[in-house]
Amino acid sequence: MEELKGQAGSMAGMAGMFVVTIWLAMKIQPFYDRDDLRAFGAEGANKAGFVILELIFIFIFTALIIYLARKNMQKFIRWGVLGVLWIAMMYTLFPLVAMVLVPDGPPFTEDVMDTSESYVISVEEGGASFFYMDDPNGENGTLRYVANSGEVEYWSHVVTPEFEGNPQAEVQMLRTADGIIICEGTQWVLLDAEDGTVLDDHGKNCDLGLRYEYTPSDTMDETCDGIDGEPQDWRIFDLYFEPIGYWNDGDLDPRECDDWIRTFPEPFNGKKILFVQEIGTEHFLIVSEQWAGMVEYPTGPTGQAFAQAEVTTTWNMSLSGSEKFTGVTFGAAPGLNVTGQDSLILGTSAGHITGWEIGEDATVEEGLSMNLGEPVRGLLLADCCSGGSNDLWVIEGDHLRVFMGSSLVEMPRSLEIGGDDSHIPMALHNVDNNETVLDDGILLFEQDGSWSSMRYTVYNADYSTTTIVALALSIALLVILIWQPEWYVINTVGILVGAGTITMIGVSFVPWLIILFMTLAAVYDAWAVYKSKHMLELADTMVNLELPVMLVAPQRPTRGRLKVRAPDEGGPPPKRGFDETMLMGLGDVIFPGLLCISAMTWLPEVDGPMGWSGPVWVAIGTMIGSLVGYCVLMTYVARGKPQAGLPLLNGGAIRGYFISAAIFIGSSAFVFDVGLF
């Protein structure tokens, strides 16, 4: 205790810098919590191979520094390390300066509209035009085709009730080259897309109606209709995909083309179709609650018994368990011109968002990937402000989130939607704003038949001044560091470098991989300090070059340049310019901080005490655990027993993570979903 009292000032100062570094990383974490800024993208966040690669980079860096030091090439080490530290410092300074200079945009506000019992059926590409069922439970449910949040109506069609006195509550529809196909009660109906008049119908019940445009040049030898040059009409009913014969044109007849019938895979549910889109002339894209696929239109009979052949797909995916598709949108990918590559974006009840690039030849390639904390209840690809390209609108849990452009930069405004867990369709149209080159917008929501809208004003955050100020500050700090490396200058730069490094790596990996990273690094640290002792040589080199890769805590600070030699990691160096000085390598702060930031980024979003979320409390608990490890480490250092820092610091942080995650998150925090590559 006497030794601890003698160094209490240094220890308290070091602990304070430890906390400030991690706290700064937690402050800037929201700025970098984006898939395009993760080290290996969203898909690499749970791949252990990338963590091992990071560790290999550390080995290479250490070996290179020691090699150059032994070759008396200290200038290369000094300027090379300063360049790397400058980049890491910019990662911290830029968001901090932005917090001061860039004001928050005006909040979104929601207005309830005087509409009820009106359900959006389908939203067209771009979000401006959509179809909805008006009063489906009344005597005359009406399908309406509208635009501008319902202000403009193109046409309407009175839907035939399924049975007399039993109104049709749901209508499925598909836009084809010939018009709009809807299934209403007991019939398949083709409507003119321009005015809504009936062009064709079949007395055939269906969950979804389709039409294959047969022409003599197709590979199709015949149609079920048996009429050359005529389109072949189809229906989906439950799991069945079957043609509608010519004898069903206008009347109900039990005969069918049995040997043409296909079936969808078992996860498919024809009663729960979320989206359908024709792709080219021979395929259609369809999404039900647990199955999605690119389906080929049949070009001939199966040659098998009734419903023994499955549909042919060029791509499909299915969900298992209770997970369901809860959001679907189709259109130009975010950031691309509206006439560019189309994408299918799918959201699930587990908070996953996946994008698929759809080619005109029906090819499907994986695109964007996002993992959110709450269920996805709505998706829309639409241009926020007439900027010429789409943005991604997401309703996650109770909140609206907007991701702008190809980089998916999140608009720093949110709107609380509320309601139950039901799917929420959205439509959007832009309105003139004479004060900016862009436009404002009106976003429409429909939730369980009730509508609301949001009028928003475009807010352009100007980051040019932020960039200049952050750049000037970082250069000024480097100049001061080189010219006058006082202890407080070294600590300021070290804290900024540490916070930036913590954030950029922490947002890139899930907690289990950070724990693996910390464990391997702790083993390596122990070996490098106790066995090979090359870590001591590395520390000695960095200290003598006056590089801010450590935190300095003098017991009684005096003015003077840092001219010290650290005999052992974690141990007090001789007095030169400082009295009773203690050093801690930045790595001893960075590794526990990684787990704090990873917990904030990847753990499920749940409410916690005092208005802070569960993941934030886990981050705090992790930091407290690392401080406990720090206190244990200091008992050894105070007695003159040098120790490798990471085993105790990382061990404390990991224990703190497990305890706080169990308290504030529960079992979902311990789901092990990682792979090698």
N, C-alpha and C positions, 0 to 999 in steps of 0.2 A: 504493500500500500504506500510505503514511503516513496518508492521509485515512481509509482503512478502519480502521486501528488506532485513530485518534482517535474514531471512532464505533462501535467494536466492541461496547461495552456496550449501546448502544441497539439495534444490529442484532441482537445475540443475544437481547435481551429481546423484540424484535418477532417474531423467528423462533419463540421459545418460545410466545408467545401465539397465533401462527398455528397451531402444532401442537396446542396445548391446545384451541383452538376446534374444529378438525376432529375431534380425538380424542373430545371430548364429544359431537359429532354422531354419531360412530360408536357410542358407548355407548347413546344413546337411540334409534338407528335401529330396533332390533327392536320397540320399543313402537309405532312409527308405520307399520310395514311391513304395512299392512292396506288393502284396496281401498277401504273406506268413508272412509279418512282421506286418500286421495290427492286432489290438487287437482281433478282432472278424472275421478276414478274410474279403474278398471283399463283401461277402453276408451280413455281419453284419454292413456295413458302413452306411446303411440307415434304421437301425432298432432302433426305439426309446427306446425299452426295454433295450438295452445294455447301453444307456446313463443313464437311471434311475438306472441301476445296478451300474454304476460307482459312481453315487451320493450316493447310499446306502453304497458303500465302504468308501466314505468320512465320512459319519455319524459314521460308525463302527470304523474307525481309530480315529476320534475325541473322541468318547466315551471311547475307550480303553486307549488313552493317559491320559485323565482326570482321569479315574479310577485308573490307575497305579500311577499317581502323588499323588492322595489323599491317596493311600496306601504306600506312601514314597518308591516307587520302581523305583526311578529315573534312576538307572543303567540299568534296562531293557529297559526303554524308550530311553536312550542315545545310547546304542549299537544297539538296534533294528533300530532306525531311521538312525543311521550312516550307517548301512548295506544297507538300502533302498536307501539312498542318494548316496552311492558308486556305486550301479547298475545304477542309473539314470545318474550319472556323466560319467560312461563308455559309455553310449549311445551317449554322445556328443564327448568324447575324441577319440573314435575309428575312426569315419569318419574324424575328423579333422586331426588326425595323418596320416590317409590314404591319404588325400589330399596332404600332404607334402612328404611322403615317397614312395607312389605308383605312378609311372608316368603313364600318359595316354597312351593307346595303339596307334599304328599308325593308321591314319584315313583310312576308306574305300575309294577306288577310283573306278570309273565306266569307262568302256571302251565300246564305241559304236561299234557293230559288223556290218560287211557289209552284212546284211540280212534284207530283207523287204518282206512284203506280205507273211509272214509265221507265222501261228497261232498255239500256243501250245493248244492241245486238252485235253490231260490228262497226269498228272504226277503220276508215280507209287510210292508206298511206299518207303520212304527213299530219294526220289528225284533224284536218279542217272539216271534212265531211264524214258523216256517220249515219247509221240506221238505228232506229229505236222503235220499240213496241209501246204504243200509247194505250193505256187502260186495257191491258190484256185480259183482265178478269171481268170486263164488262160485256155487254151484249155484242158489241162491235169493236173488238180489238183492232187497232190500226197500225200498220207498218209505215213509218215515215222516214223519208230520206231528206236530211237537213244538213246545213252548214252553219258556220259562225255561231257555235254554241247553241244551235237550235233557232237562231233568229231568222235564218233563211230556209224555207222549205221548198224542195224541188218537186216532190210528189208524195202522195200517200196511197196506200192500198188497204182496203178493208179485208181483214183475214177471216177466212171461213172457219166457223167453230168446228171443233173436232166432232162433236155431236150436238144436236139441238139442246140448248139449255146447259151445255158444258163447254165454256169458252176455251180457246187455245191459249195456254199460258206461255209457251215457249215457241220460238221460231228460229230454226237454223237456216243460214243463207250462205250462198257462194256467188261471187261475181265471175261470169264467164264472158267469152267473146260475144255470145248471143244475147246476154242480158243478166238478170238477177234471178237465181234459182232459190226458191224457198220451199221448206216443208211446212205445211200448215194442216194439222189434223190428219185427215185421211187422203191428202193429195200432194203430189209433186207439181209445182207451179213455176213457170218461167215468165218473168216480168220484163218489160222493156225498160232498159236502164235510163232512158231519157224521160219517160212520162209515167212509168209504173203500170201501164196497161198489160193485160194478160196476153202472152203470145202463144203459150202452149201449156198443157197440163196432162197429168196422168192420174187415174184413180188408184193411186198406190201410196200406202202409208210409208213414211220414211223419217229417219232421224236427220239425214242430210241428203240433198239431191246434187247430182253432178251431171256433166255432159261432156262426152268425148267427141271432138270434131273430126269425124271420119271423112277422109278424102281418098280417092282411088290411088294416090301415090303413097299412101301409108303401107306399112308392112302388114296391116290387118287384112286378112283374106275375106272376111265376112263380118257382118254384125248380127247381133241377136235379132234385130229387126228384120234382117234379110233384105234390106233395101239399100242398094248401092248409092253412095253420095249423100246419105242421110246421117245426121249425128246419132250416136248411140247414147241414150240416157241411162243413168245409173242411180242407185240409191244405196245409202248405208243404213242398215237397220240392226241394232244391237251389234253383234260381231260380224255380221254378214255384209259383203260387198257384192251386189248383184245387179245385173242389167234389167232394164224395164222393157219388156217385149212390146211390139207394135199393137198387140191385142189389148194392151192396157191403156192405149191412147183414148182417154175420155170415159172409160168404164172400168169396172173392177172384174178381173178374171183370175181364177186361181192358177192358170197355167204359167210356167216360167221356163226360162232357159237354164235348167238345173245344172248342166255341165259347164256353164260359164261362171258359176258362183264361186267366189273366194271368201276366205275368212281372215279377219285381223287377229294378231296375237292376243293372248288372254288379257294382258294389262289394258288393252284398248277397251273403251266404253263409249259406244255410239250415243248414249244419252248425255254424256258429259264432254261434248266437243267444244274446245275453247277457240280453235282457229282452223281455217282452211284457206288455201291459196293455190290457184293453178300456176304451174311452173312450165313454161313452154306449152306445147300442144299434147304431150304424152304423159305428163306427170302432174301430181298435185301433192302439196305439202299439207299435212294435217296434224293437229295436236289435240289429244284428249287429256283427261286428268292425269294419267300415269304413263302415257305412251305417245311418242311423236315419230313421224316417219315421212320419207319421200317415197310416194307410192306410184308405181307404173300402172297406167290403164291396161287392162287385159286386151289382148289382140286376137283371142281365140278361145275355144273351149278348153277345159282342163284335161279332158279325157279320163276323168275320175268320177267317182260317185259324188252325190250331193255334198257340197261344202267340205271336201276333203283336201283342197289345196289352199295354202295361205297366199295372201297378197304378195306381190313381188316388190321389194323396196331397194332403193339404191343407198339408203341411209335410214337408220332408226335408232331410237334410244328409249329406254323405259326406266321408271322409278320403282322402287320396292318399298315394302313396309307401309308406313302411313304418309310418307312424303308424296306430295302432289305438285303438279304444275299449277301455279296460282296467278301467273301473269304471262302474257304473250304480246309481242309486238313485232311488226314486220316493216321494213323500209330500208332506206339508205343507212349504212353504218354511221355511227357518230363521227362527225368531223369530215365526212365525205359529202360531195355535192349530191343533191337530191336525185340526180340522174345517174349516180354511180352504182357501186356494188350493193345489192340488196342483202339484208341480214335478217335472220330470225333470232329474236332475243327471248329467252325463256327464263322465268323466275319460279322458284319453288317455295313450298311452305317451310323449308329448312333454311331459307335465306340465301340460296345459291342462285347466281345469275350466270347463264352461259349464252354466248353468241355463236351463231353459225352463219358463215358466208354462203349465200345461195347463188349458184351460177345459172345462166339461162339454159344451160344444157343439163340442169338438175343435179349438178355436182354440189356437194356439201362439204365445207371445210370449217374446222373449229376456229372461232374468233375470240372475242373478249371473254374474260372470266372474272367474276367478282364473288366474294363471300361476305355477306352481310350478317348482322347479328339477329335480325328479326325476320319473320316471314315476309316474302314479297307479295303484296296485294294488288299491285297494278304496275304496268309498264307502258311506256309510250315513246316511240321515236318521232320526234318533231322538232322543227327549227324553233329555238327559243325566241328569236328576235329578228327574223328575216335576215339572218347573217349569211345565208347561202348554204348551210349544211345542218344536218340533224344534231340534236342533243338527246341525251337519254334521261327520261323522267321516270322516277322510281317512287312508288309508295311502299316504304318499308315499315312494317308494323303500323304505328300511328302517325308516321311522319312522311311528308313529301321531301324527296331529295332530287336535285337536278345536277347532272354531270355533263359538263360542257365540252364539245368538240372531241377530237380524236384522242387527246390526252386525258379525257374524262375528269377535268378539273371540276371539283364540286363547287357549285354556287353557294357562297357563304350565307345562305338564308334557308330557313326551314318553316314548314307549316304543319301544325298538328291536325291530323284528319279525324282521328277518333273512330268510333263505331266498333262493330264486332270484327271478326276475321274474314269477312266476305270479300270477294273479288271486287275491285273498283275500276271500271273502265274510265278512260280519260280521253278528251278531245281538246284540241288547241287551235286557236287562230290568232294571227297577229293583227294589231291595230296600229294606226299611224301614231308616231311620236315625232313632232316637228322639231324637237329640241336635240335629237340625236340622229346619227346616221342609221341607227337600228330602230326597230319597232318595239312597242310594248306588246303585251299579250293577254288573252283571256283563256284560262284553263277551266274546263268543265269536268266535274266529277259526278258520277252516278253511283249511289250506294243503296242497295236494296230498294230501288225504285224512287228514291229521293235524290234530287239534284242540288248541287251547289257549285259556285264558280269563284274563281280567283282572278282579279285584275292586278297585274303586276307591271311595274315600271322597270325598264332596262337599267341595270346598274353596271357601269364599266369601271372596274377597279384598275387604276393606273399604277403599274408597278415599276415604271421607268425611274421615278424618283427614288423608290425603295432600292432598286439595283445600284444606283449611283451612290447613295448614302452607305449602303452595306459594303460596297466595294471600297469606298474611301475609309471607312472605319477599319476594315480588315487590313488595308495597306498601312494605315497609321499605326495600328497595333504592332504589325511586323517591324516597322521602322523603329518604334520605341523599344521593342524587344531586342533588336540588334544593337541599337545605340546605348541603351541603358537597361540591362536585364535585371531590374530590381525584383524582389520576391513577389511583390503585388502585381507586377506586369506579367511575370511568369504564371502566376496563379490565374489571372484574368484570361490569358490566352489558353491556358490548360483547361479551364472550366468550359470555355466556348468550344474548344476542339473536342473535349470529351462529350459534351451534350450533342454535338452534331454527329459524332461517330455512333453514339448510343442509339440515336433516333434512326439513322439510315440503316443500321443492321437490325435493330429491334423490330422495325415494321416489316422486315423482309422474311422473318421466319416465325413459325408457330412456337408456342412455349416449349413443347417437348423437344424440338430441335435446338432451341436455345439452351435448354438444360443439358442436352448432349454436348453442345459446344462448350458450355461451362465446365462440364465434367472432364472432357478431354483436355481443355486448357489448364485446369487445375492439376491434373496428372503431369502434364508437360512442365508446368511452372515448378512443381516440386522436384522433378527430375533435373531441370535446368539450374535450380538453386542448390540442391543438396548433392547431386551426383556429378553432373558435368561442369557445374558452376559457370557456364558461359553466360547466364543471365546477369551475373554480377559484372562480367566484363562489358556487357551491353549497357548496363546502368551506368557504369563508370564512364563509358564513352559519351553517353547522352548528357550526363551532368557536366563533364568537362567542356562540351561544346555549347553549353548554356542553352539547350533546347527544351522547350516547354512540354516535355513528355512526362512530367511528374507534377505533383502538387507539393508546395513548400510551406511548412508550418513552423516558423521560428517561435521559440518560447518567449523571447524578448527581442523583437525585430529591431535591427539597426540598419542604417543605410549601407549599401555596398553591393558589389557585383557578386553573383553566385559563383564562387570559386571553391567548390567542395568536392570531396570524393566520397562516394557512398560505398562503404566496405561490404555491406550486405543489404539485400532487398528488405525494406521495412525497418532497417536499423538506423539509429541517429548518426549522421556524418560528423566529422570533426568540425570545430568552430572556425569558419572563415567567412567573415562578413555577417554571420548570424550567431546568435547565442542559443544553444540547445535547439538546433534545427532538426526537424523531422521531415523525411521525404516519403512520398507514396507515388508509385508509378501510375500513370493514367489507366493502364490496363486493369488495375485493382478497383477502379471506380467503374470503368466501362462494362466489364462483364456482369456484375450484379445489375447495372442499369439496363442491360439488354433484356433481362427477364422482366423488368418492370414495364418497359415499353411494349414488349411482345404480349404481355398480359393485357395491357390496355387495348392493343390492336386486335387480337384474335379471340379473346374469350367472349362467350355469349353476353349480349347486352342485357343486364338485369338491373333493377333498381337497388340502390343501397342506402345506408343511413346518411343523414345530413345533406340530402340532395345530390350526392355523388353516386355514380354508377358502380355496380359490382366490380367491373374490371379495374376501375380507378382504385377502389379499396384493396384489391389484390396487389396492384402495383405498390401501394403504400405499405402493405404487409410484407411484400418482398423486400422493400428498402429497409424496413425495420429489422427483418431477419438478417440482412447483410450488415447492419449496424451492430447487431449482437455478435456476429462473427468478427467484426472490427474490434469490439471491446475485448474479446478473447485474444485476438492477435496482439493487441497493445499490452496485455499482461506479459507476454513473452518478450516483446520489444523493450519494455521498461526494465526488465531484468537482464538486458544485454544478450538475449537469446534470439538471434535473427531467424526469421521464419519466411517461408514462401507465403505470399499474401493470398493467392487465389483459393487454395484449399479451404481456408477458414471463411473468407468472404463469400465465395461462391456457395459453399456448404450452407452458410447461414441464409443466404438469399433463397436457395432452393427450398430449405425448410420453411422459411417464411411464406414462400409461394404456395406450397402444399397446404399449409394450415389456413391461410387466408382464402385460398380458392375453395377449400372445403366449406368454409364458413359463409362466404359471400356469393359463390356461384353454384356449388353443389357438384353432383356427379358429372354434369356435362363439361366441366372443366378438365376432366381426366380422360376424355375420349382420345384414343390413340389412333390417329389417322395420318400416318407418315409412311413414306416409301423411300427407296434408295434414289431412283431417278425417275 
